[in-house]
Amino acid sequence: GRENWLFDSGAAAMQLAFAGDVPLGTFTIEDGTLLYEDRERGTTERLEDVDLTLAWKSVRAPMAAEGSAVWRGEKIAVQASATEPFAFLKGESSAARATLSSAPVEARFAGEAFDFEAPRLQGDLEITTPSLARLAGWLGIGGARERAAVPARLQGTANVTGDEMWMRDATLVVDDNQAMGLLRI
């Protein structure tokens, strides 16, 4: 509910801000814990063993992040970058890339990120899992059990907003079965 950091509001900082750039640096979290509480839905999520490095030389420079954490008992590794993060924060767009790697799922995105206030992603997305049931259980979806691991892969051009995803030219492969077309989740 309140900030726990202070920023320099002196004349030098204001001059840098109005000159169009503000030097930042590298930010590191080591062995951290992140709690996210959604009071509207009554849910809490917890990331443990968070190790994250965010390299952002200045407001006008590209940004890169890399790290790992444990979520719902599974270690995940993340890499992300944006060419114009300040534009994204101002409601514009930036080229962006991200990968998420874990035992239940691998995901890769390359495209554009739009508008910090109402975030939207548009670009190439690929998601693979060695086991649909394991992925569903990890995400807390249903109670399905599969007798043998059923692998799946989804790829295409995605448009992700809030809680909705449209994927045109989608290819969905489940085990040895393949479907192609427009997908809305």
C-alpha positions in Angstrom: 0.0 0.0 0.0 3.0 2.4 0.2 6.4 2.7 -1.2 9.5 1.5 0.7 12.0 3.4 -1.5 13.1 7.0 -2.0 14.2 8.7 -5.2 16.4 11.7 -5.5 14.2 14.7 -6.1 17.0 17.2 -6.1 17.9 19.6 -8.9 20.4 17.2 -10.6 17.9 14.4 -10.7 15.2 16.7 -12.1 17.6 18.1 -14.7 18.5 14.5 -15.9 14.8 13.6 -16.1 14.0 16.6 -18.2 17.0 16.1 -20.4 15.4 12.9 -21.5 17.4 10.2 -19.8 18.0 9.0 -16.2 20.9 6.6 -15.4 19.8 3.4 -13.7 22.0 0.4 -13.4 21.8 -3.2 -12.4 19.3 -4.5 -9.8 19.7 -7.9 -8.2 17.4 -10.0 -6.0 19.1 -12.9 -4.3 17.3 -15.7 -2.4 14.1 -13.6 -2.2 10.5 -14.3 -1.7 7.7 -12.7 -3.7 4.1 -12.8 -2.5 1.2 -11.7 -4.8 -2.2 -11.4 -3.1 -5.3 -11.0 -5.3 -7.8 -9.7 -2.8 -10.6 -9.6 -5.4 -10.3 -13.4 -6.1 -9.1 -14.3 -2.6 -5.9 -16.0 -3.9 -2.2 -15.7 -3.0 0.7 -16.8 -5.1 4.3 -17.3 -3.7 7.6 -17.3 -5.5 10.5 -18.7 -3.4 14.2 -18.8 -3.9 14.0 -15.8 -6.3 17.3 -14.9 -7.9 16.9 -12.1 -10.5 19.2 -9.7 -12.2 17.7 -6.7 -14.1 20.2 -4.8 -16.2 18.9 -1.4 -17.4 21.7 1.1 -17.9 19.4 4.1 -18.3 15.7 4.9 -18.9 16.3 5.3 -22.7 18.4 2.1 -23.0 17.3 -1.5 -23.6 16.6 -3.7 -20.6 17.4 -7.3 -19.9 16.4 -9.6 -17.1 17.5 -13.1 -16.1 16.7 -15.2 -13.2 15.1 -18.2 -11.5 12.5 -19.0 -8.8 10.4 -21.8 -7.4 6.7 -21.6 -8.0 4.3 -24.3 -6.9 7.2 -26.6 -6.2 8.8 -26.3 -9.6 12.0 -24.4 -10.5 11.5 -21.9 -13.3 14.1 -20.0 -15.2 13.2 -16.7 -17.0 15.0 -14.5 -19.5 13.4 -11.3 -20.9 14.5 -8.2 -22.8 12.9 -5.1 -24.2 14.5 -2.6 -26.7 12.5 0.4 -25.5 11.1 -0.3 -22.0 10.6 3.4 -21.3 8.3 3.7 -24.3 6.3 0.7 -23.0 6.0 2.4 -19.5 4.7 5.5 -21.2 1.9 3.5 -22.9 3.7 3.0 -26.2 5.3 -0.2 -27.5 8.7 -2.0 -27.4 10.1 -5.0 -29.1 10.3 -7.7 -26.5 11.5 -11.3 -26.0 11.0 -13.7 -23.2 11.6 -17.4 -22.4 10.3 -19.4 -19.5 11.8 -22.9 -18.8 10.6 -25.4 -16.3 10.0 -29.1 -16.1 6.3 -28.8 -16.8 6.5 -26.2 -19.6 8.8 -24.3 -22.0 7.6 -21.0 -23.5 9.2 -18.6 -25.9 7.8 -15.2 -27.0 9.3 -12.7 -29.6 7.3 -9.7 -30.6 6.0 -6.4 -29.3 4.8 -5.4 -25.8 2.2 -2.5 -25.7 0.9 -0.1 -23.1 2.0 -0.6 -19.4 -1.4 0.5 -18.1 -3.3 -2.1 -20.2 -0.6 -4.6 -21.2 -0.8 -6.4 -24.5 1.6 -8.8 -26.2 1.7 -9.5 -29.9 4.1 -11.8 -31.6 5.4 -15.3 -32.1 4.6 -17.6 -29.2 5.6 -21.3 -28.7 4.6 -23.4 -25.7 5.6 -27.0 -25.2 5.0 -29.5 -22.5 6.1 -33.1 -22.1 2.9 -33.8 -20.1 -0.5 -32.0 -20.4 -1.7 -33.5 -17.2 1.4 -32.4 -15.3 1.1 -28.9 -16.7 -2.6 -28.7 -15.9 -2.0 -29.9 -12.3 0.8 -27.4 -11.8 -1.4 -24.6 -13.1 -4.3 -25.8 -10.8 -6.6 -26.6 -13.7 -8.9 -29.6 -13.3 -8.0 -32.9 -11.8 -7.3 -34.9 -14.9 -4.9 -37.8 -14.7 -3.1 -39.2 -17.7 -1.8 -42.7 -17.6 1.1 -41.9 -19.9 2.7 -38.5 -20.5 0.9 -36.8 -23.4 3.2 -34.2 -24.9 1.8 -31.0 -26.6 3.1 -28.0 -28.5 1.3 -24.8 -29.4 2.8 -22.2 -31.7 1.6 -19.3 -33.8 1.2 -15.5 -33.9 -0.4 -14.5 -30.5 -2.3 -11.5 -29.3 -2.5 -11.6 -25.5 -4.5 -9.1 -23.5 -5.6 -9.4 -19.9 -7.1 -12.9 -19.5 -7.6 -13.6 -23.3 -5.3 -14.9 -26.0 -6.0 -15.0 -29.7 -3.6 -17.0 -31.9 -3.8 -16.9 -35.7 -2.0 -19.4 -37.8 -1.9 -21.6 -34.7 -0.5 -25.1 -34.9 -1.5 -27.4 -32.0 0.1 -30.8 -31.7 -1.2 -33.1 -29.0 0.7 -36.4 -29.0 0.7 -37.3 -32.7 -2.5 -35.3 -33.5 -2.2 -31.9 -35.2 -4.7 -29.1 -35.7 -4.2 -25.8 -37.4 -6.3 -22.5 -37.5 -7.4 -19.7 -35.3 -7.4 -20.3 -31.5 -9.0 -18.2 -28.8 -8.3 -19.0 -25.1 
